[in-house]
């Protein structure tokens, strides 16, 4: 099949893609059209059906696999697919594996590395808490390994949550070497635990969308609740340590406007916020630059609040 990552301007496309979203809209001149987001395992692309009532456009909905005919065009420095024909694909015409974005790293390899951090913990309470999730809870482990870290933006692929968690943990390990005042076992533990709520916040692929509780509560609150649930099962768990763990989770987005119920009050919470923000932003940039061949300015990015371009070649 023709993967989205290989699209170029003026390409004629005639293949099957997963429809992540379909919404109706109206132009400034009052003409109806449809916005469509298409996905395969290499990424997504915005599509436009400029004549949704034409004979070539059959009925289909979000999460359908659809045979698409169209032309790739460039708009505002991004590729876009102008769709002229669309029909629901029939069973046997596609393989679901072609439509699930996956981490480029080994899931088992990443998970084993994460377990090595848990095995290295010296504090018995923190080690036991992490093992309750990542060693003993088979249902949690199964979900964690295949969950994404976000609906979009960064690490929105199978294994993305694991990849992000491991990256944050690696950064936090570095921080403990550079700043010895940090309590290593606490920081490593909260790095591993900080996003566990995302296994409840986001649905499984291929949908990868917010659940009802994801919309109502969010992964930060749910993650704190999940830790509380496990701590209740560990007889004698220190109350003060439990509060410090939950504070780090509740404060890891750093600011109220970014969804944190609390702002960081512990040194470990500050470090976790920096590590989480660093990995999220640098992975966002990585995915943006990987998806384009444009070496010029890419336009204003709302999430990074800046106009972006790739670094020039060093002479």
Helices and strands as residue ranges (DSSP letters): G 4-6, E 12-26, E 32-40, E 43-49, E 65-75, E 78-88, G 96-99, H 107-119, H 124-134, H 138-146, H 160-178, H 184-193, H 198-201, H 212-216, H 218-232, H 239-250, G 256-258, H 267-290, E 300-301, E 306-307
